[in-house]
Amino acid sequence: MPDLNLFDLNKPEDLYRILQDVYKAYIKNPTEKDFFFLALGLTHLREWIAEKSWEDVKKKRKNQGNP
């Protein structure tokens, strides 16, 4: 993954750190904005760690004979 230097988000660890901060704030004072950020952020964190998109995962499963 190329370094974009966008909001200091270059590695999965950077996104994870921000998600941790937002989660701590969400626990103290739940807001819809933080919930939405956490839901999307955790989804993208999985993709960053795997360095694959959901479409790539579905193709791989199909090629292995899994539904």
C-alpha positions, 0 to 999 in steps of 0.5 A: 500500500503506497504511503499517502500521508493523508491525516497520518493514516499510512498503516493499519496501526494508524487507523487502529489508533484513531479507532481506539480513541473514538471508541473510548469517546463513544463509550463515555458519550455515544453519538451517531457520528462516532458509531458510524465512524467506528462501523466504517473504520472497522470495516476498512481496517480489515481490508487494510490489514488483509490488503485485499478488498471484499471483492477479492475475498469473494473471488478467492472463496469462489475459486476454492469452491466455497459459497 
